[in-house]
Amino acid sequence: MTELFAPLGLLAVLFALALWWALSVRSERTPKPTAGSEVFRQRLQELETECERGALDEALFEQLKTDLERQLLEESSAQDRAPQRDGLSWPVIVGLAVVTLGVGLGVYRQIGAWPELEVRELQQSLGGKRRFTPEDIAELSSAIETSLSFRPDNVELRYWYAQLAVEQGDFNAAVENYRRLLEQAPDNPALMAQLAQAMFLQSQRRLTPEARALIQRAVELEPNQTTALGMLGMDAFERADYPAAVGFWSTLLNNLHPQSPQAEIIRQAQARAKQLALESGELPGIEVIVDAPEDLPQQGVLYVFARAVGGSSVPLAVVRQSPSGEWPKRVILTVADAMRPDLSLVQHEEVQLTARLSLSGAVVASSGDIQGESGPLRWREQSEPVRLVLDTRIP
């Protein structure tokens, strides 16, 4: 709550000034010696001295003294009749202090960090939820919008607001806010990709020339930018450039957690792109069908490898899939599935295929894994899919 210190300090100063003013006004009621009374004392002392010296007789002294007293009385009466500022009572002083604090807090609420603090409190109250409801998102978005109206330079809140706008389907607001963020950080590849994504959604899922230029620039700055790679793959697929789609999605998969839902979606899209590229002859590869017994465990990871016969043990291509769902599994190995750019299918004619269900999920074989292998084959000459059966358990 350190954001409160400066504003509350200002409020304390305002309160002190108001209290000082009130007490100053109150103190004006306290009787003070007047200038006339001081002159009376001095003049009376002079008359007494002159009388003692004999300069005045007793009768004249009494007359002058009486005149002096009358003059003092007249001055005092005139002062009493003069208008005076009324002092303030303690209830009025306390009320003034409360009003001062209230006004100060009101000003702080409007121009200070109060709206931002409301966002933080709302965020904390929603923190225990696994998923936000549409009502939660709308409430949070409204609070952030209010805060941004007073603090438009808050990058964190604007970024959050843009994300929530996408969640709500308000793509115009998302584009506007991502643009403002990119103006502040023009070389940020993540912002470029997210702006392009918002523009894609805004234009009815069409990649405009501006959006395409943004994601291409994002990948130039950061080759593994996942949002941009996903969109480039999708754009290539829509343009029927299936080899390019496979390549973009292969790079993307290398940068995603292999067991994440997003990775599984990308693998399915890539498999379709591979199929179309293989059928059109645009992408060299080999199709494999993997079958398994009915009692096969539904856990672990299915790997399909192609290794060079008589060559390195490093696979020329590898694809992973989930063992869940229906069998047999259809897998396509292409040059895009190489583990190393200098070691791929196009560099070898004869290969051996292996399918392995890794119960631990590790690529390296271990005890208990189940696999099936082919013999040596010339992969370019295969007109039909190669069939593998998971029938051997590794001891």
Secondary structure as GFF3:
##gff-version 3
##sequence-region A 1 395
A	DSSP	three_ten_helix	2	4	.	.	.	ID=ss1
A	DSSP	alpha_helix	5	27	.	.	.	ID=ss2
A	DSSP	alpha_helix	35	53	.	.	.	ID=ss3
A	DSSP	alpha_helix	58	81	.	.	.	ID=ss4
A	DSSP	alpha_helix	90	111	.	.	.	ID=ss5
A	DSSP	alpha_helix	114	126	.	.	.	ID=ss6
A	DSSP	alpha_helix	134	150	.	.	.	ID=ss7
A	DSSP	alpha_helix	155	168	.	.	.	ID=ss8
A	DSSP	alpha_helix	171	184	.	.	.	ID=ss9
A	DSSP	alpha_helix	189	202	.	.	.	ID=ss10
A	DSSP	alpha_helix	209	221	.	.	.	ID=ss11
A	DSSP	alpha_helix	226	238	.	.	.	ID=ss12
A	DSSP	alpha_helix	242	253	.	.	.	ID=ss13
A	DSSP	alpha_helix	261	279	.	.	.	ID=ss14
A	DSSP	beta_strand	285	291	.	.	.	ID=ss15
A	DSSP	beta_strand	301	308	.	.	.	ID=ss16
A	DSSP	beta_strand	317	321	.	.	.	ID=ss17
A	DSSP	beta_strand	329	334	.	.	.	ID=ss18
A	DSSP	three_ten_helix	335	337	.	.	.	ID=ss19
A	DSSP	three_ten_helix	345	347	.	.	.	ID=ss20
A	DSSP	beta_strand	350	358	.	.	.	ID=ss21
A	DSSP	beta_strand	370	373	.	.	.	ID=ss22
A	DSSP	beta_strand	377	378	.	.	.	ID=ss23
A	DSSP	three_ten_helix	379	381	.	.	.	ID=ss24
A	DSSP	beta_strand	386	389	.	.	.	ID=ss25
A	DSSP	beta_strand	392	393	.	.	.	ID=ss26
###
